[in-house]
Amino acid sequence: MNKKGATPVNIQIMDKEYVVSCSAEEQRDLTASARILDERMRETRDATRVYGTERIAVMSALNIVHECLQKHHNREEETGSLAGSITQLVEKIDAAMSGE
């Protein structure tokens, strides 16, 4: 975001308005990201004893990044498992074809 030729977009997070520039193609994702961040920050504020917008933002960001890392690790495990299954299938196919 913040590219030359970008359009300013008004977003609202925790009742505060921000202007962020982005391309027309990114505007929908920016708006959705702001909405998700607003929801997460409100959840963090309501569920913890963290006060202050900056601290709430940092805690929310840490939680979001942690979730992203967990999903990334899960994807890596699934990819490894899938690769193992493919290898086994290839071996079975090779064995079946050599038996002909």
C-alpha positions in Angstrom: 0.0 0.0 0.0 1.0 3.7 -0.1 2.1 3.4 -3.7 2.3 6.2 -6.3 -1.0 6.7 -8.0 -2.8 5.1 -5.1 -6.2 6.4 -3.8 -6.7 7.4 -0.1 -9.2 5.2 1.7 -10.8 6.1 5.0 -10.9 3.2 7.5 -12.0 3.1 11.1 -10.4 1.1 13.8 -11.5 1.4 17.5 -13.6 4.4 16.7 -10.6 6.3 15.2 -10.4 7.2 11.6 -7.3 6.6 9.5 -6.5 7.5 5.9 -4.5 4.8 4.1 -3.5 4.9 0.4 -3.8 1.9 -1.8 -4.6 0.9 -5.4 -8.1 0.4 -6.5 -7.5 -3.4 -6.7 -6.4 -3.5 -3.0 -9.2 -1.3 -1.6 -11.6 -4.2 -0.9 -8.8 -6.2 0.9 -7.8 -3.1 2.9 -11.3 -2.4 4.0 -11.8 -6.1 5.0 -8.4 -6.1 6.9 -9.4 -3.0 8.8 -12.7 -4.5 9.8 -11.0 -7.7 11.0 -8.4 -5.7 12.9 -11.1 -3.6 14.5 -13.0 -6.7 15.6 -9.8 -8.4 16.9 -8.8 -5.3 18.8 -12.2 -5.0 20.4 -12.0 -8.7 21.4 -8.6 -8.2 22.9 -9.8 -5.1 24.8 -12.9 -6.9 26.1 -11.1 -10.2 27.0 -8.0 -8.8 28.7 -6.9 -6.2 31.1 -4.9 -4.5 28.4 -5.6 -0.7 28.2 -4.6 1.8 25.7 -5.1 1.6 21.9 -1.4 1.1 21.2 -1.1 -1.9 23.7 -4.3 -3.4 22.4 -3.0 -3.1 18.8 0.3 -4.8 19.8 -1.5 -7.6 21.6 -3.9 -8.1 18.7 -1.1 -8.1 16.2 0.9 -10.7 18.2 -2.2 -12.9 18.4 -2.9 -12.5 14.6 0.7 -13.3 13.7 0.8 -16.3 16.1 -2.3 -17.7 14.4 -0.7 -17.1 11.0 2.4 -19.0 12.1 0.4 -21.9 13.4 -1.4 -22.2 10.1 1.9 -22.0 8.3 3.3 -24.8 10.4 0.2 -26.9 9.9 0.4 -26.4 6.2 4.1 -27.5 6.2 3.1 -30.6 8.2 0.3 -31.4 5.7 2.6 -30.8 2.8 5.1 -33.3 4.3 2.4 -35.8 4.9 1.1 -35.4 1.4 4.6 -35.8 -0.1 5.0 -39.0 1.9 1.7 -40.3 0.6 2.6 -39.4 -3.0 5.9 -41.2 -2.6 4.1 -44.3 -1.4 1.7 -44.2 -4.3 4.5 -43.8 -6.8 6.3 -46.8 -5.3 3.1 -48.9 -5.5 2.5 -47.8 -9.1 6.1 -48.7 -10.0 5.8 -52.1 -8.3 2.5 -52.8 -10.1 4.0 -51.8 -13.4 7.2 -53.8 -13.0 5.1 -56.9 -12.1 3.4 -56.8 -15.5 
